[in-house]
């Protein structure tokens, strides 16, 4: 890897930026739910999650605390686990493509694949936080 890229990706600020970008969809959603709580309640009710105010608060706190753990690089495994479980649970609740007709089935399938990719990224950030030094290949 070029020295500049190695220096860039190895810096603390780059790690913080990467963790902030990775979690941006979660902390922005959590903040939106707190700023416009009624809209969050309507969203939860739309998906049949009752009592909707409880689920709105629980989702917002999960998104915000999970993101904060990852961004701070403290209890990263817990934050990533919280967000990964949350993301996995949204699949049968909000993206049940297998129950839909085309063209919505395919569209929702792509959303599910994006969710799976995000879960993979959360797995990577957990692995990286547990193994901060590059793992040397053995021959």
Secondary structure, 3 states (H helix, E strand, C coil): CCHHHHHHHCCHHHHHHHHHHHHHHHHHHHHHHHHCHHHHHHHHHHCCCCCHHHHHHHHHHHHHHHHHHHHHCCCHHHHHHHHHHHHHHHHHHHCCHHHCCCCHHHHHHHHHHHHHHHHHHHHHHHHHHHCCCCCCCCC
